[in-house]
Amino acid sequence: PELLGAIAVAAYSYMALVPLIQPPIMRALTSEKERKIRMVQLRTVSKREKILFPVVLLLLVALLLPDAAPLLGMFCFGNLMRESGVVERLSDTVQNGLINIVTI
């Protein structure tokens, strides 16, 4: 619990740096031919699966890693809000305005 703040800052910092870190690593580890491969989606994911995934994931994490449950729970909650479509305005606010305020 006392490390949750530091871990959250490290996680958000890493996520913010992914667009800067990932491209050079991808270029170094793959050939140009591999990068040009077009991948098609095998099947469409149903709305039911999109809603059940965060719920099942959070239950498994809470059972196996209870200390990580609050952090992952917020990710699952945001995903659930977006996919359910019930709280569209709240989901839009969380994705745009609120995340900018919290980040600052």
N, C-alpha and C positions, 0 to 999 in steps of 0.2 A: 504493500500500500504506500509506503513512503517513497518508493521509486516510480510510482505511476506518473507523476508530473514530468520527471526527467525522461521517462520512456516515451511519453506522448510527444514531447517536444522533439526528441530524436526521430520518432516515426514521421511526424509531419515535416520535419526538415528533409528527411530522406525522400519523402514523396514529392516535395517541391523540387528537389534536385534531380529526380529521375529523368526529365526531359533533357537535362544537360549531361548526365552520366551515361545514359543508355546508348545513344547513337554511336559514339566512338567504340564502345565495347562491341556493339552489334557488327560494326564494320570490320573490326579486328577478328571476330570469331566466325564470320560467315563469308562466303564468296558472293560475288555480284550475281551470279546465276541463282544462288539460293535465295537472295533477297528479292529477286524478280518473280518468284513463284507466286501465283495467284491461288489463294485458298478459298474454297466455297464452303458455305455453311451446310453441314450434313442434314440437319433438321431444324425446324423452328422450335423454340422452347415455349411451352405453354405458359399461360398466365398463372395457372395453379402451381407449376414448378417454380416460377419466379417468386411466388409468395411463400411457398413452403421452405425454400432453400434457406433464407435467413433464420427462420424459426428453428429448423432442425439443426443448423450450424450452431446457433447460440446455445441450444440445449446440450449438444455434444461438448462444446467448449466449457460450458458451466460445470459439466460433470468431470471432464478431464483436467481442465486448467482453470479453476475458479478465480484465480488472481487476474487472469486476462479477460474474464467475462465482461467487466464494465467497459473496457476500451472496445472490444469487438462488438459488444452489445449496441454501442452507438452507431457503428458501421451498419449493423444489421437493421437497426431501427430506421436509419435513413433510407436504406434499400427497400425496406418494407413499406415505408411511406410513399416512395416513388412508384413502386410497382402496384400497390393497391389501387391507386388512382382516386381514393376517397377524399384525401386531404390535399388536393392539387395546389391550392394557394400556399398552404403551409410548406409543402414539399418544395415549391418554387422559391419561397423565402429562404428556406434552409440551404438550398443548393446555391443560391446567389448572394443575397444581401447578408444573411446571418453569418455565413462562413467567412466572408471578408471581414466583418466586424470582429469575430472571434479570433481570426488569424492575427489581426492587428493588436 
